[in-house]
């Protein structure tokens, strides 16, 4: 086991360091982190609209009339239905910020390029109307690509000083706006040329081309059962050598999770069956106490541990663990770089994913609604929020028991060794 840990350190740490320092990956990850408050706010309004209690629904209807839900869900549409717009701006803005470019100008140019490449009008018998087909989650992949390409073109002109110069004394805001004219014109012209070229193909738009040839296969793989198993293993394996990997790994998969999440919300609003099991909230049910579902370990410690040292660590880590903060237990027990504890640490999440997937596939547990909530939300409550009924909370209780049973045999080894040391110290 020690050789395995040494191998992981040797091979994974350099890769993780490269990923954490990569400006493009960081730009995408930061963009999605910045969007999270917006998604949580939209989810709050969605929960107000669809809260699964008949008495509540009847009371709201009697107070506000039959159409109250359509009004409450306007903020939901303003968030989840326009995800690609926010991504187009934020990815370019965050990446430009790291490259010390004019981040606001670059973000706006990326947004404009995205709108040029996106079909917005649809003819009906009543005239042209705006369609949201590619403004939401389905357009996010193209939005990310446009954001990166916009930054690269802008950077090309800045590095070569190809920009309009203004005389001394002109306010900095005016200088920056004129400096963006040449690269901005080129960026939007390129977007227009790409649009015209794509209109000559069988796909018609870059969205159809990218979505069907690239985004859809990647999404199908990333949000499949196997893909989810690899996702949770990647998080725990990297944590095994002390790399805080949650946001790093989630940054790759979150765009695809968000699309599933948005489609579940659309089905919920339409009163249709939820199409997807795997969303980010599916894993929120599992990561109780943090990576490795270490709340299960804390429960096992507090019930079964006899060593004073181990129990004190469990006591210290209990309150943070309830809010999904597990550094005290990871580094205090320790779990990190501990050949014994790393076995259950990497085993628990795949077992929970399998059990939960089977339960949701059989209809024993409801599928995730798509409602986002802050990651420190305590277990049991988070399970209820995820699926909208008590089955999510019950699933978490079952998962906690499964996790505790997996951790227990290994905990006993640590506890026994610690008690032996305490007896010798006496």
C-alpha positions in Angstrom: 0.0 0.0 0.0 2.9 2.4 0.8 4.2 1.7 -2.7 0.8 2.6 -4.2 0.7 5.9 -2.3 4.2 6.7 -3.4 3.3 6.0 -7.0 0.2 8.2 -6.7 2.3 11.0 -5.3 4.8 10.6 -8.0 2.3 10.5 -10.9 -0.7 12.5 -9.8 0.7 15.5 -7.9 2.5 17.0 -11.0 -0.7 16.5 -13.1 -2.8 18.1 -10.4 -0.4 21.0 -10.0 -0.5 21.6 -13.8 -4.3 21.5 -13.8 -4.5 23.9 -10.8 -2.1 26.3 -12.6 -3.7 26.1 -16.0 -5.3 29.5 -16.8 -7.9 28.1 -19.2 -9.2 25.4 -16.8 -9.1 27.9 -14.0 -11.1 30.4 -16.1 -13.8 27.9 -16.8 -13.9 26.7 -13.2 -14.1 30.2 -11.8 -16.9 31.1 -14.2 -19.0 28.3 -12.9 -18.2 29.1 -9.3 -19.4 32.7 -9.9 -22.6 31.4 -11.4 -23.5 29.3 -8.4 -25.2 32.0 -6.4 -27.4 32.8 -9.4 -28.4 29.2 -9.7 -29.1 28.9 -6.0 -31.4 32.0 -6.2 -33.2 30.5 -9.2 -33.6 27.2 -7.3 -35.1 29.0 -4.3 -37.8 30.4 -6.5 -38.3 27.0 -8.1 -38.7 25.4 -4.7 -41.3 28.1 -3.7 -43.2 27.1 -6.9 -43.1 23.3 -6.7 -42.8 22.6 -3.0 -44.3 19.1 -2.7 -47.0 19.7 -0.1 -50.6 19.7 -1.3 -51.8 21.9 1.5 -49.1 24.5 0.6 -50.0 24.4 -3.1 -53.7 24.8 -2.3 -52.9 27.7 0.1 -50.8 29.5 -2.4 -53.5 29.1 -5.1 -56.2 30.5 -2.8 -54.0 33.4 -1.9 -52.5 34.4 -5.3 -54.8 32.7 -7.8 -54.3 29.9 -10.4 -51.4 31.6 -12.3 -49.2 32.2 -9.3 -46.6 29.6 -10.3 -45.9 31.1 -13.7 -45.1 34.5 -12.0 -42.8 32.9 -9.3 -40.9 30.9 -12.0 -39.9 34.0 -14.0 -36.6 34.2 -12.0 -36.1 30.5 -12.8 -36.2 31.2 -16.5 -34.0 34.2 -16.0 -31.3 32.0 -14.5 -31.5 28.4 -15.9 -32.8 29.4 -19.4 -30.0 31.8 -20.0 -27.0 29.8 -18.7 -25.1 30.0 -22.0 -25.2 33.8 -22.0 -23.6 33.9 -18.5 -21.0 31.3 -19.5 -20.1 33.2 -22.6 -19.4 36.4 -20.6 -17.9 34.9 -17.5 -15.4 32.4 -19.1 -13.9 35.1 -21.3 -13.9 37.6 -18.4 -12.3 35.3 -15.9 -9.7 34.1 -18.4 -8.9 37.6 -19.5 -8.5 38.7 -15.9 -5.8 36.0 -15.4 -4.0 37.1 -18.6 -4.2 40.8 -17.5 -6.4 41.9 -20.4 -9.4 44.2 -20.3 -11.7 41.6 -18.8 -15.0 43.5 -19.2 -14.4 44.3 -22.8 -13.3 40.8 -23.6 -16.4 39.4 -21.7 -18.7 41.6 -23.7 -17.1 40.8 -27.0 -17.4 37.1 -26.2 -21.1 37.6 -25.4 -21.6 39.5 -28.7 -19.9 36.8 -30.7 -22.0 34.1 -29.0 -25.2 36.0 -30.0 -24.0 36.4 -33.6 -23.5 32.6 -33.8 -26.7 31.7 -32.0 -30.0 31.5 -33.9 -32.4 33.7 -31.9 -35.4 34.2 -34.2 -38.1 31.7 -35.1 -40.9 32.5 -37.5 -44.4 31.8 -36.5 -47.9 32.8 -37.7 -47.6 35.7 -35.3 -44.2 36.9 -36.6 -40.7 36.3 -35.4 -40.2 35.3 -31.8 -37.0 34.8 -29.7 -36.2 31.1 -29.1 -34.3 30.0 -26.0 -33.1 26.7 -27.4 -29.4 27.6 -27.4 -29.4 30.3 -24.7 -29.7 27.7 -21.9 -27.7 24.7 -20.9 -27.5 23.3 -24.5 -25.5 26.2 -25.6 -23.0 26.2 -22.8 -20.3 24.1 -24.6 -20.2 26.5 -27.5 -20.2 29.5 -25.1 -17.1 28.1 -23.4 -15.3 27.6 -26.7 -16.3 31.1 -27.9 -15.1 32.6 -24.6 -11.6 31.0 -24.9 -11.3 31.9 -28.6 -12.3 35.5 -28.0 -9.6 35.8 -25.3 -6.9 34.3 -27.6 -7.8 36.7 -30.5 -7.8 39.7 -28.2 -4.5 38.6 -26.7 -3.0 38.3 -30.1 -3.6 42.0 -30.9 -2.6 43.2 -27.5 0.7 41.4 -27.6 1.5 42.9 -31.0 0.3 46.4 -30.0 -2.2 46.3 -32.9 -4.7 48.8 -31.5 -5.9 52.4 -31.7 -3.7 54.8 -29.7 -5.2 57.8 -28.0 -3.4 61.1 -27.1 -2.2 61.8 -23.6 -4.8 63.1 -21.2 -7.7 61.0 -22.5 -9.5 59.3 -19.6 -8.4 55.6 -19.1 -12.0 54.3 -19.8 -12.0 56.0 -23.2 -8.5 54.7 -24.0 -9.5 51.1 -23.1 -12.7 51.3 -25.2 -10.8 52.5 -28.3 -8.1 49.9 -27.8 -10.8 47.2 -28.0 -12.0 48.4 -31.4 -9.6 46.6 -33.7 -9.6 43.2 -31.9 -13.3 43.5 -31.2 -14.1 44.1 -34.9 -12.0 41.1 -35.9 -13.6 38.9 -33.2 -17.2 39.7 -34.4 -16.2 39.5 -38.1 -14.8 36.0 -37.4 -18.0 35.0 -35.6 -20.0 36.3 -38.6 -17.9 34.4 -41.1 -18.2 31.2 -39.1 -22.0 31.7 -39.0 -22.2 32.1 -42.8 -20.0 29.0 -43.4 -22.0 26.9 -41.0 -25.2 27.9 -42.8 -23.9 26.2 -45.9 -23.5 22.8 -44.1 -26.0 20.2 -43.1 -25.9 21.3 -39.5 -26.9 24.9 -40.2 -25.4 26.3 -37.0 -22.2 25.8 -35.0 -24.4 24.9 -32.1 -25.9 21.9 -33.9 -22.5 20.8 -35.1 -20.7 21.1 -31.8 -23.5 19.7 -29.7 -24.1 16.6 -31.8 -20.5 15.7 -32.6 -18.7 16.6 -29.4 -20.9 17.9 -26.5 -23.5 15.1 -26.6 -21.1 12.2 -26.6 -19.0 13.8 -23.8 -22.1 14.5 -21.8 -23.4 11.0 -22.2 -20.1 9.6 -21.0 -19.6 12.1 -18.1 -23.1 11.8 -16.7 -23.4 8.0 -17.1 -23.1 5.5 -14.2 -19.5 4.6 -15.3 -18.6 8.3 -15.7 -19.9 9.1 -12.2 -17.9 6.3 -10.7 -14.8 7.6 -12.3 -15.7 11.2 -11.1 -16.0 10.2 -7.5 -12.9 8.0 -7.7 -10.9 10.9 -9.2 -11.9 13.1 -6.3 -11.0 10.6 -3.6 -7.8 9.4 -5.2 -6.5 12.9 -5.5 -7.5 13.7 -1.9 -5.6 10.5 -0.9 -2.4 12.4 -1.5 -3.6 15.7 -0.1 -4.9 17.4 -3.2 -8.1 19.3 -2.7 -9.7 17.9 -5.8 -13.5 18.6 -5.6 -13.6 21.9 -7.5 -10.9 20.7 -9.8 -12.7 17.5 -11.0 -16.2 19.1 -10.8 -15.0 21.9 -13.1 -14.7 19.3 -15.9 -18.1 17.7 -15.4 -20.2 20.6 -14.1 -21.2 21.9 -17.6 -22.7 18.4 -18.4 -24.3 18.2 -15.0 -25.9 21.6 -15.4 -27.5 20.5 -18.7 -29.1 17.5 -17.0 -30.1 19.8 -14.1 -31.7 22.3 -16.5 -33.6 19.5 -18.4 -34.9 18.1 -15.1 -36.1 21.6 -14.1 -37.9 22.0 -17.4 -39.6 18.6 -17.0 -40.6 19.5 -13.5 -42.1 22.8 -14.6 -44.0 21.0 -17.4 -45.3 18.3 -15.1 -43.3 15.6 -17.0 -41.2 12.7 -15.5 -37.7 13.8 -14.7 -35.3 12.4 -17.4 -32.0 12.3 -15.6 -30.6 10.7 -12.5 -27.1 12.0 -12.6 -26.8 15.7 -11.8 -24.5 17.5 -9.4 -27.2 17.2 -6.7 -27.0 13.4 -7.1 -23.5 13.6 -5.6 -24.6 16.1 -3.0 -26.6 13.3 -1.4 -23.4 11.2 -1.3 -20.8 13.6 -0.2 -22.0 13.7 3.4 -19.3 15.2 5.5 -17.2 16.0 2.4 -15.1 13.9 0.1 -15.2 10.2 1.0 -18.5 10.7 2.8 -16.5 11.0 6.0 -19.6 11.8 8.1 -20.1 8.0 8.1 -16.6 7.7 9.5 -17.4 10.3 12.2 -20.5 8.3 13.2 -18.5 5.1 13.4 -15.9 6.9 15.6 -18.4 8.4 18.0 -20.2 5.0 18.4 -17.5 2.4 18.3 -14.1 4.1 19.0 -12.6 3.5 22.4 -9.3 5.3 22.0 -9.3 8.8 23.7 -7.3 10.2 20.8 -9.5 8.9 18.1 -12.7 9.9 19.9 -11.3 13.4 20.5 -10.7 13.8 16.8 -14.2 12.6 16.1 -15.6 15.1 18.6 -13.6 17.9 17.1 -14.6 17.0 13.5 -18.3 16.3 14.2 -19.7 19.9 13.9 -17.7 20.8 10.8 -18.6 17.4 9.4 -22.3 18.1 9.7 -21.7 21.0 7.3 -19.6 18.9 4.9 -16.2 20.2 6.1 -13.9 17.3 6.6 -10.3 18.6 6.9 -10.2 18.0 10.7 -10.9 14.3 10.2 -8.8 14.0 7.0 -5.7 15.4 8.5 -6.4 14.7 12.2 -7.0 11.0 12.2 -5.4 11.0 9.6 -7.0 9.7 6.5 -4.7 11.4 4.0 -1.6 9.2 3.2 -2.8 6.6 5.7 -2.5 3.2 4.0 -5.3 1.7 6.2 -7.9 4.4 6.0 -7.4 5.1 2.3 -9.0 1.8 1.4 -12.5 2.6 2.7 -12.0 6.3 1.8 -11.8 5.3 -1.9 -14.4 2.5 -1.6 -17.3 4.3 0.1 -18.3 6.7 -2.7 -18.5 4.1 -5.6 -20.6 1.8 -3.4 -22.9 4.7 -2.5 -23.2 5.8 -6.2 -24.1 2.2 -7.1 -26.7 1.8 -4.3 -28.3 5.2 -5.0 -28.4 4.7 -8.7 -30.2 1.3 -8.3 -32.6 2.9 -5.8 -33.5 5.8 -8.2 -33.7 3.5 -11.2 -36.2 1.3 -9.5 -38.2 4.3 -8.3 -37.5 3.6 -4.6 -36.0 7.1 -4.4 -37.1 10.1 -6.4 -34.7 11.6 -9.0 -33.0 14.9 -8.4 -35.2 17.8 -9.1 -32.3 20.0 -10.3 -32.6 22.5 -7.4 -29.2 23.9 -6.4 -28.3 24.7 -2.8 -25.1 25.7 -0.9 -22.7 22.8 -0.4 -22.5 23.2 3.4 -26.2 22.2 3.6 -26.4 19.5 6.3 -27.2 15.9 5.2 -30.8 14.7 5.6 -32.0 18.2 4.9 -30.0 18.2 1.6 -31.5 14.9 0.6 -35.0 16.3 1.0 -34.1 19.4 -1.0 -32.5 17.3 -3.8 -35.5 15.1 -4.6 -38.3 17.1 -3.1 -39.5 14.4 -0.7 -38.5 12.2 2.3 -37.0 9.5 0.1 -33.9 11.6 -0.4 -33.4 11.9 3.4 -34.0 8.1 3.8 -31.4 7.5 1.1 -28.9 9.5 2.9 -29.5 7.6 6.2 -29.0 4.4 4.3 -25.8 5.7 2.8 -24.6 6.8 6.2 -25.1 3.3 7.5 -23.4 1.7 4.5 -20.5 4.1 4.8 -20.1 3.5 8.6 -20.1 -0.3 8.0 -17.4 0.0 5.3 -15.2 2.3 7.5 -15.7 0.3 10.7 -13.3 -2.6 10.2 -10.5 -0.3 9.2 -11.4 2.1 12.0 -11.0 -0.7 14.5 -7.4 -1.3 13.4 -6.6 2.4 13.9 -8.5 2.5 17.2 -6.8 -0.6 18.5 -3.3 0.7 17.6 -4.1 4.0 19.3 -5.4 2.4 22.5 -2.2 0.3 22.6 -0.1 3.5 22.4 -2.2 5.1 25.2 -1.8 2.0 27.4 2.0 2.1 26.9 2.0 5.8 27.7 0.4 5.1 31.1 
